[in-house]
Amino acid sequence: MSAEKHSPEDVALSLTLAIVTSSPEPLLLLDGQLTIIAASTSFCSVFGANAAQLTGQPLYALDDGEWDSTQLRSLMVATMSGEGTLDARDIDVQRPQQQVRHLIVQARRLVYLDLEQTRILVAVSDVTDARADMTLKEEAARGNRVLLQEVRHRVANSLQIIASVLLRNARTTTSEETRGHLQNAHHRVMSVAALERLLSTSEDGDIEVHAYFTRLCESISASMIGEVDQISLTVEGGDGVVEARVSVSLGLIVTELVINALKHAFPDGRPGKITVDYNFHGPNWILCVRDDGVGMPLTAPVRTGLGASIVAALAGQLNALVEVTPAHPGTQVSIKHTRIALVEDEPEAASELLTAARPASSAIGS
């Protein structure tokens, strides 16, 4: 018995219907009147429909007309006219006794040899569950941010208590050396406390540098510069933000350099000015702490105190270079984050530059 022969048109249509029906994606094949010719098994499964009942049904009549929306109509008009074929529309479908489903609908007008027969392929994605998951994640992230801000607020309070204890002990001790160590520890703790205070009010965890340095320097001034001292401490530079992990290192560097200047730049009640300057240059930045004090004698012995070690270590963590230069008058210490320090393919070269710059930083006192 010979197999029944079919025309090429019938074979092509049969193949098209088979492809649409077997597609793992929810698909609809429409004619020029937007009547459903075929629906994929996936579409029927997702939307609880029967393929035989869908065939011949107008698109806008799906789910008793719930699919009939302005968004879908505008998409189909654009598709029929040959415009916006890559566009998509969000539509909400309210099925009986079910929650609203959020759908993304895409439509393409098929281009093939039979120009008289319009065919449109519609792809439907149900993003209801995905958006619900995203909402839950956003709410969880928002809750975590609030919790983190509260924790940072409490940490800042705890650090301030610790700093107060250190300062009280520094005032009561009879040893000048011990007093100096306690005061330095107090300022370092206050540096981190000021940062935690700012982070507790930050929504994204980034820190506005100028505000941070201003608060930090106000704290140092209040505890180290007396009313009779004629020393001013100012912050300059443009606005900008950095990540929290970077701001921790920058704050500690500023603390060490300012304390060092207050200790050594203005002996015997000498008046003067200390300036903290921070500027962005694209991906790079420069932090400068300069004073107009007595400066460093050329024959000054190299000091390798704790302050110098802290500054060098923190600069290394930031892939930055430390430079100490005369300011005429006074001294300027610059922490430079440059492109050459960011070249990951040449770590040895960057390391050599950092090492070469560090001996100068050892002129920073403890």
N, C-alpha and C positions, 0 to 999 in steps of 0.2 A: 504494500500500500504506500503510495508516494505521499510525502509530506505536503501539506497545503502551502501554496506559495502566497506570499504577501507582497504588497507593493512597497517600494522603498519608503514611502511616506508613512505607511503603517508601522514598518520596522523602526523607523526613527522615533515615532511617537511612543511606541511600546518601550523602546530603550530609555527614552526620557522619563516616562512614568516609573519604570523600574528603578532608575537612579534616584529619583525624588523619593520614592516610597522606601527604599532601603537606606537612605541617608541617616547617619547617626545624629544629625542636627535637626531640630524642628523646622521643617520647610513646608511651604505651600507653593503650588504652581497655579497661577491665575491666567485667565484669558483676558482679552481686551475689555470686557465688561466687568472685570474684577470678580469673576465667578471662579470658585475653586474647581480646578481640574483634578488635582491630586494633592494628597497630604502625606508626609513621611510618617512612618511608624513611630518615630521619636516624637513628632508633634502630637499624635494621638495619645501617646503614653503620658506625655507631660501635661496635657490639657484635658485628659479624660474624655477624648472624643472617639467617634467611630468613623473610620475612613469612608465607608460607604455612605454614611449620612452627611459627611462633609462635602462630598462630590456634588457639584451643581449648586451649592449654597453660596450666596453673595458674601464677600469678605466682611462687610459691615454688619452682617446678620449673625456673626459668630457669638455664641453665648447670649442669645436673645438680645443682640444689639449692643452688648457691653463693649465690643471692640470699636464701635462707631464713635470716633473722637476726632476733634479738630486736628490733633497732631497726626493721626494716621491718615486722614483725608489729605492734608497738605503734603505728606510724604508721597502718597499715591499720585496726586496731581503732578508733582515734580517728576516722578518716575515715568509717568505716561508721556510727558512732554519731552523726555530725554534729558532733563536737568536734574542735578543733584543725585545722580545714581549712587554715589558713595556716601550719601547722607543717611542718617538714622534718626529715629524719633523714640522718645520715651512715652509710653502710654501706660495708664493704670486700668486694670480690668478687675471689676468687682463681680465675682461669680457668686451664685446663690449660696448662702450659709458658709461662705469661705472668706478668708481675709483678702484684702486687696493685693493683687499680684502686680509687681512692677516689671514691665516688659521693655526690651529694646528691640525695635523692629527695623530691619533693613530691607530694601527692595531694589531689585535690578531688572531692568528691561532687557530681555534676551535678544541678542542680535544673531539672526540666522538667515538661511536662504529664503524662507517663505516670508516675504515682507508684508503679506496681506494678513497674516495671523499674528496678532500681538500676544506675547507670552511674558509674564512677569514672575520672577522668582522672589519669594518673600522668606526671609530668615528671621526667626523669632528666638530671642534669648530671655529666659526668665531669670532676672537678677534679684528677685525678692530675698532669697536666703542670703545671697552674697552681701546685699546692702544691709540686711539685718545684722550680719556678722560684723560688717564694717562699723555700724553704729555702736554695737557692743564694745568693739575694740576702742573706738574713739572715746566712749564713756569711761572705759577702764583706764585709758591713757590719761584722760582728764582727771579722774580720781587719783591716779598715781602722782600726777603733777601737784595736785593740791596736797597730798600726803607728803611729798618730797619737800614742798615749800614749808609745811609745818615742821618737818624734821629739821630743816635748815634753820628755821627760826629758833627752834629749841637749842640747836647746836651753837648758834650765835650767842644766845643767852648764857649757855654753859661756858663758852670760851671767854665771855666777858667776866664771868665770875672768877674763872681761873686767872685771867689777867689782873683782876683786882687784887686777888690774893698775892700774886707775884709782886705787884707794885707796893702793896702794904709791907711785905717782907723786905723789899728793897729799901723802904724808908726807915725801917726799924733796925736793920743790921748795922753793926759797927764796922764791918769790913768794907773798904772801898772796892776791893776786887769783887767781892760777892755782890755788892750793890750793883756794880756794872753788869755782871752776868744776869742778875735778876731783871734789871731794867731792859736789857736786850731781849730776854725771853718774853717779857711783857709785851714789847712792841711786835715781836713775831707772832705772838698769839693774837694780838689785836688786829694784825694784818689779815689773818685768816678769818677772824670774827667779822670784820668789816665786809669781807667778800661774802660770807655766809648770809649776812644781813641783806645784801643786795640780791643774792640768789633767791632768798625767800620771797622776794617781790617780783622776780623775773618769771615771765610766762614760758619762755623757750629755753632757759638755762644759759643764755648769753649775757655778757656783762658789758655795759657801757663804760668804756675805759676812763673817760674824763671824770665821770661821776664817782667811779671807784677810787681813782687816785686822789680826788679832792677830799673824799671822806677819810681816806687813809692818812693823808697829810694833816688834816685837821686833828685827827687822833694823836698823831706824833707831836704836833705843835702843842697840844694841850698838856701833854705829859713831859715834854723835854725842853720847851722854850718858855722861860719864865716871863713874867710881866715886865721885868726890868731889862730883859735881853732885847737887843736891837737886831734881831734876826727874823727875816721873813721867809716863809715857805710857800711857794706858789706853784700852780699846775697850769701848764700851757699845752697847746696841741689841738688838733681837730677832733671832731666827734668820730666815734667808731665803736664797734662791738667785737668782742673776742669770746671764744668758748670758755666755759668755767675752768677747765683744766689749765688753759693758758693763763687765765687771769690770776690763778693761784700763784704761779711762778713769777709773773710780772709784779704782783703785789709784794711778794717776799723780796724780790730784787730791789724794788723801790725802797722798802723798809730798811734793808741793809745799807744801801747807798746813802740815804738821807741821814740815818743814824751816824754813819761814818763821817759825813760832812759836818754834822753838828759837833762831833767829838774833836775833830782835828783841824777844821778849816778856820775856826774863829777863836783863837786862844786869847786869854786875858780880856774877855768881854768885848772883843772886836765885833763891830756891827757888820752885817752882810746880808746876802740873799742866796737862797737855794731854790733852784728851779727844776721842776720835773716836767719834761717835755716828751710827748709821745705822738708820733706821726706815722700815718699809713702811706705807703707808696705801692699801689697795686697789691700784689700778694705779700709784699714785704713791709717791714716796719722798723722804726728806730726808736729806742727808748734812751733818753739822755737825762742824766742827773748832773747838774753843774752848779758850782758855787763860785762866789767872787772872793773867796778867802785868801789865805796866805799861800796856797799852792803847795806843791811838793818839791822840795829841794832835789836837784839833780843827783845829789849824793845820798839821798834818803835810802836807808836800808830796806831791803825787801821784807815785807811782813806777810806771813801766811796764816793769819788768824782765821777764826771760824767764819767771820763775815765774808772774807775773800773766798773761802771754800764754798760757802753757800751760793754766792753770786756765780762763781765759775760753774758749779754743778747745775744750777738752774738754767743758766745760759746754754749749757750743753744739752739739757733736756729739750730746749726750744730750738735746737739747731741754729743757735745764734753765736755771734762773735763778740768778745769783750774788748773794748779799746779804752785806754786811759790816756788822755791828752791834756796839756796845759790849756787853760781857758783865758789867761791874760786879762785880768788876774784870776787866780783860782784854779780849779781842776774840773774837768768834764769826764764822766764815765759814760760810754755809749755801749748799748747792747743792740747789735745790728743783726736783723734777720734778713738775709739777702738771698737772691736766687741761687747763688753758687752753693749756699748751705743747704739748698733744697734738692740738689741733684742726687737722686737715689742711686744712679748707676755708678757714681764715683764716691762711695763712702769714705775711702781712704784719703782722697784729696780734701774732702770737707773736714775730716778729722784732723788732718795736718794743719789746716787753717785755724781750727778752733784751738788746737794745742799751742800753735804759735802765738795766738792772741792772749792766752791765759796768763803767761808770766806777767804781763802788764797789770792784770787784775789783782795780782798778789800785792800790789801797792795799796789795796784797800785794807783798812785796819779791821780788827776784830770787833 
